[in-house]
Amino acid sequence: MESALQANYTSSVSDALYIHEMETENILHSGREWYQPVSYSKETEINPGFKDIITTEKVRYTIRVLARASSPTHFRLIEKGTLLTEIPVNGINLASTTGTYAQPSQTAGETLPLSSEPSYRVSFGNNGDISARDGLIM
């Protein structure tokens, strides 16, 4: 049943959604999961292009990463030099031909944006293993 009443409220705010998926590498060769390479020597910039974000309202994020390394590694999500989260990834046996090829990890959280125009960086910590393969999907 439709209401005969007219709307009497107008909002100047709305929710926003940003998905960052630079699907350039299929490290598992599965055809299903594609990742964006992230280097241990250079941070990856993620700029959603938001303007006038309300800095008193939390931003929710989910980040999924993948690494192929013999020792534990980690990824860091950073905004304006502030660490928002660190995602640990377990090492694997690189010599195994039947075991896990690469180890995924995922985390979700929320944080207050540090700016009304937030921009983020992702870094990869290879724990000294320069042969470590890594990826990123958000």
N, C-alpha and C positions, 0 to 999 in steps of 0.2 A: 504494500500500500504506500503510495507516494504521499509525502507531506505537502500541504498547501502553504506552509510557512516559507518565507524567503530567508535566505542565508543572511545573517547579520554580523558575520565575523570574517575579516580578511587578514591573512597572515603574510608577513614579509620574509619568513624563514622557511627552509625546507631541509630535508635530509639529502645527503649526497652519497654516492657510491663511486668508488674508484677501484678498478681492477688493473693491476700491472702484470701483464703476461707477455713477455718478450720470448716467445717460444722458438728458439733458434737451434737448440741442440737436443737430440734424443740420446742421451748418454747410455740408457739401458737398451737401446735398439729394440724397443718394444712397439714403437709407433703410437703408444698411448700417452706417455708422459714426456713433455718437452720442457726444457729449462733454458734459462738465460745464463750464460757463463758469467761467473764472478771470479776475478783474479785476486790472489793474496797480495799482489803488489799495487792494486788500484781499487779504490772504492767505487761502487756503482751508485749513480745518482738516480733517485726516484722523485719526480716532481709531479704531483697530481694536478697542479694548475689551479688549485682552489684559491678563491679570493674571499676575504671577509669571513673566515671561519670563526665561530664563536669560541673563544679560547677558554671559556668556563664550562664547556661541554666536552666530554671525552670522545676521542676518536677510537673506534674499534679496528683492530687489524688481525689478520691471519697470515702467517707466512710459512711456506713449505720450502724446504731446502733439501739438497741431495749432495753427498760428497763421496768420493772414492779415494780413500787414503788408508794406509796401514795403521795409523795412530788416530786417536780422537782429534776432531777438529771442531770449529765453531763458526757461526755466523753472528754478526752484530747488526742490529737495526738502530740507527743513530739519527737524531734530529738536532740540528744546531750544536753539534759537538757533545750532546747529551745522550748517553747510552739508554735506549728504551728497553731493549731486551737482548739477551744472548741465547742463541739456539745451539746447544751441543749436538754433535753428530758422532756416533761411535765409529771407531775404526773397523776395518774388515781384513780378512786374510787375502791379500792380493795374489798369492800363489795358488789359491784354490780355483779349480776349473768347474766345480759343481756348486760352490757356495754363493753367497751374496755378492753381486757385482758392485753395487753402490748402496750406501746407507741413506735412507730418507729420514727427515725429522720435521716436525711441524709444531708450531706454537700459535697461540692466540692470546690477545690481551686488549687492554684499553689504556689510554693515556690522555692527559690534557695536552692539547697542542701548544707548543712554545711560541707560536706565531699565528697571526690570522691568515698567513699564506705559507703553510707548512711545506717543507721539502725534506726528504729523507735520504739517507745513504745506507748502503749495505756493504759490510766488509767481511772478508773471509779470513779466518785465522787457521793456517795450515799446520800449526804446531811444529814448524821446522821441516815438514815434509814437502819439498819443492815439487815432487812428482804428483802431489795430491790433485785429483780432478774434482771439480766442484760445479754446482749449478744453483739456480735460484728460480723459484716461482712464487708469485704472490697472488 
